[in-house]
Amino acid sequence: MKFNSLEIADDLHTFVETELLPDSGVTSDQFWRGLEKITAEFTSRNTRLLERRDELQQQIDDWHIAHRDQPHDADVYADFLREIGYLDYVSDDVEISTTNVDTEISSVAAPQLVVPLDNARYALNAANARWGSLYDAIYSTDVIDEGGGCAQGRRYNPIRGRKVVEFGRTFLDQHFALDTASHHWATKYFVSDGDLAVQSGDGTVSHLIRPDRFRGYTGDPSAPTTILLEKNGLGCEIRIDGDHVIGRVDAAGVSDIHIESAVTSIMDCEDSVSAVDTEDKIRVYRNWLGLMKGTLTETFVKGGEEMTRELEPDRQYIDSQGEDIAVPGRALMLVRNVGHHLTTDSVTVDGDPIYETTLDAMVTALAAKHDLLGNGVYRNSRAGSVNIVKPKMHGPDEVALACDLFTMVEEALGLDHATLKMGIMDEERRTSLGLKAAIAVARERLVFINTGFLDRTGDEIHTSMEAGPMVPKSEMKSQAWLPSYEDSNVDTGLACGLAHRAQIGKGMWAMPSEMADMIKTKIAHPLSGATTAWVPSPTAATLHALHYFTVDVSERQRDLSDRTPGRVADMITIPVLAADRTLTDDEIQRDVENNLQGILGYVVRWVGAGVGCSTVSNIDDVGLMEDLATLRISSQHVANWLHHGIVNEADVHASLVRMAAVVDQQNSSDPTYEPMATNLEHSVPFQAALDLVLKGREQKNGYTEAILRSRRRQMKESTCA
């Protein structure tokens, strides 16, 4: 389809005309003319900024080569980065001025779920993950070990169930304590004179020490079906006389405890998505539109039974004054567009693909306009905003480009200025070092800064490629730059006025099955002063929410507000091997094979099946969540060791062959899986993995999409042939 200078894929044009535009208040001419204008104004500027990345990388490479035989001096290095314009310094105070911010972002500290938007079922799960069953989360994970008769099995285990009830009652005692009793003794919950009353086995009645934490109930006050409590802005439902198997023998009739969990979710068009052509991209856009209109459903078979998933409604209660109140039943949904570096041939100009982020911005913003107009079954943003996460921006100049893009989109779609809010992923080193300058540029749109330590690690390896061989990947989290980077994100955010106005976020828990460890360690994120942190599943969101009941993040931020900010020099301490350290052959082989197993395990799904986010077993058979960020680390790490002679191509190829057989075995139960090891030369996923490591050093900024997209298209073509 042709529109002036634009050549539009027919399927995309049909989707926009028949699904996206109707009832939006935007005409076909306005949409395509707006995209044409944006493309004309955006393309050359974006291209120049990408060229600037290359120029800076070359200067950094040259500097490291020239100083390779000298001890690293971080202060001298910082001066060099300032001289070339890599490091931006802002001396003035910066205060964000964002308005119309949703309370889920400005006022509530809670987990954030990130899911691939090309998977409707996952997207619906994430939208509905605002509330989660604590009983299900505890029973189904390793939070309760399997000793003492508590093993999980195909049938319900009442011993394990009693442990779950004990856990739940202890949770209630910790956060909603009673004045004269324990929730463990409760035999009845009821509402009396607008307060929660709890009867114990001996007939005595107690009340909450903090009566203000009682918010409402459902049913008859003398025998309520639900009690709603609240602490730190998060809700907790005590469900009574329900049908949950765990609560069937409960003395007080408590069937379950539901807690507010993923208060916000990010619907991802980027790192967790395998979208390489128009067909894939339309699936992403259609799911987002369905979420905004409330019409998205997904039918699937589970346990031999057909089920249909749809968005949850809001929850209705009666408050202590007898008034009806409603509480949101769904997470506030943000959308993450792709980075500035990607292009799409779904729309071309003179045969050249346009930058994909422009198409993402236009389509996702217009889809969200339906929410703002009230065209949907439910409301997503009650504040009237569209929250868009922008990834992989390198420095404040690229943030400024994104702000101008948003302004052009608003003009094209008839949206008020600053309707499109921005979340900045603090995941590239240049943005980390210039975060204050980046915030200053986006001050009227900013609702979110989030440390993406996975991409940040990949960028660290690529940017510092010529500095020397890196430490083993397993040691990266213990390097000096990482805590400095994490602290700087919080300190800078607080200094720029993000408290009670925008989210300060932390990264992903990457081990979906290791929930006991997550409970023990991820409390560090709210303790760091961050108001949110990423989780890989609704169950993980429910368990991580326990930390936000425990930690009052607002108080923690006040405690941290006077902390002395870290030095830039600490953030640019390069994680290279010490000059006097020699790795053993076993250390090298283990690290390389762990990297390669992760690469192959992920690529067979991305390239082979079009799955952008997978749980892949590492060399110790621990399932790790893999996406483009983790792939970037692994491929760049092997490329770095190849470049510095820690390993050679023959060793890498031999290890890939061995790991291909391992990955084949791990996937042997999948009837659709195509083994690699039996036909390596013709296995497209195997060849993709080979490209990622042998050509890793030459990939722009160490990104993996160019190779993955090319090989995925090859795979799709071979499948259709």
HELIX and SHEET records of a PDB file:
HELIX    1   1 ASP A   10  PHE A   15  1                                   6    
HELIX    2   2 VAL A   16  LEU A   20  3                                   5    
HELIX    3   3 SER A   28  ALA A   66  1                                  39    
HELIX    4   4 ALA A   74  GLU A   83  1                                  10    
HELIX    5   5 THR A  103  SER A  106  1                                   4    
HELIX    6   6 ALA A  120  ALA A  127  1                                   8    
HELIX    7   7 ASN A  128  ARG A  130  5                                   3    
HELIX    8   8 LEU A  134  TYR A  139  1                                   6    
HELIX    9   9 PRO A  158  HIS A  175  1                                  18    
HELIX   10  10 HIS A  183  TRP A  185  5                                   3    
HELIX   11  11 PRO A  211  ARG A  213  5                                   3    
HELIX   12  12 VAL A  245  GLY A  247  5                                   3    
HELIX   13  13 THR A  278  LYS A  293  1                                  16    
HELIX   14  14 GLU A  356  LEU A  372  1                                  17    
HELIX   15  15 PRO A  396  LEU A  413  1                                  18    
HELIX   16  16 ARG A  429  LEU A  433  1                                   5    
HELIX   17  17 LEU A  435  VAL A  441  1                                   7    
HELIX   18  18 PHE A  453  THR A  463  1                                  11    
HELIX   19  19 MET A  465  ALA A  467  5                                   3    
HELIX   20  20 LYS A  473  SER A  478  5                                   6    
HELIX   21  21 TRP A  481  ALA A  495  1                                  15    
HELIX   22  22 MET A  515  THR A  521  1                                   7    
HELIX   23  23 ALA A  524  LEU A  527  1                                   4    
HELIX   24  24 PRO A  538  THR A  550  1                                  13    
HELIX   25  25 VAL A  553  LEU A  560  1                                   8    
HELIX   26  26 VAL A  568  MET A  571  1                                   4    
HELIX   27  27 ASP A  585  ALA A  609  1                                  25    
HELIX   28  28 LEU A  628  HIS A  643  1                                  16    
HELIX   29  29 GLU A  649  GLN A  666  1                                  18    
HELIX   30  30 ALA A  677  HIS A  682  5                                   6    
HELIX   31  31 VAL A  684  LEU A  694  1                                  11    
HELIX   32  32 GLY A  696  GLU A  698  5                                   3    
HELIX   33  33 LYS A  700  GLY A  702  5                                   3    
HELIX   34  34 GLU A  705  CYS A  720  1                                  16    
SHEET    1   A 4 LYS A   2  PHE A   3  0                                        
SHEET    2   A 4 LEU A   6  ILE A   8 -1                                        
SHEET    3   A 4 THR A 343  VAL A 349 -1                                        
SHEET    4   A 4 ASP A 352  TYR A 355 -1                                        
SHEET    1   B 9 GLN A 112  PRO A 116  0                                        
SHEET    2   B 9 THR A 264  ASP A 268  1                                        
SHEET    3   B 9 LEU A 332  ARG A 336  1                                        
SHEET    4   B 9 VAL A 386  LYS A 390  1                                        
SHEET    5   B 9 LEU A 420  ASP A 426  1                                        
SHEET    6   B 9 LEU A 446  THR A 451  1                                        
SHEET    7   B 9 GLN A 503  LYS A 506  1                                        
SHEET    8   B 9 THR A 532  VAL A 535  1                                        
SHEET    9   B 9 GLN A 112  PRO A 116  1                                        
SHEET    1   C 5 TRP A 131  SER A 133  0                                        
SHEET    2   C 5 VAL A 254  GLU A 260 -1                                        
SHEET    3   C 5 LEU A 234  ILE A 240 -1                                        
SHEET    4   C 5 ALA A 223  LYS A 231 -1                                        
SHEET    5   C 5 PHE A 214  ASP A 220 -1                                        
SHEET    1   D 3 ALA A 186  SER A 192  0                                        
SHEET    2   D 3 ASP A 195  SER A 200 -1                                        
SHEET    3   D 3 VAL A 205  HIS A 207 -1                                        
SHEET    1   E 2 GLU A 298  LYS A 302  0                                        
SHEET    2   E 2 GLU A 305  ARG A 309 -1                                        
SHEET    1   F 2 ARG A 315  ILE A 318  0                                        
SHEET    2   F 2 ASP A 324  VAL A 327 -1                                        
SHEET    1   G 2 SER A 614  SER A 617  0                                        
SHEET    2   G 2 GLY A 623  GLU A 626 -1                                        
END                                                                             
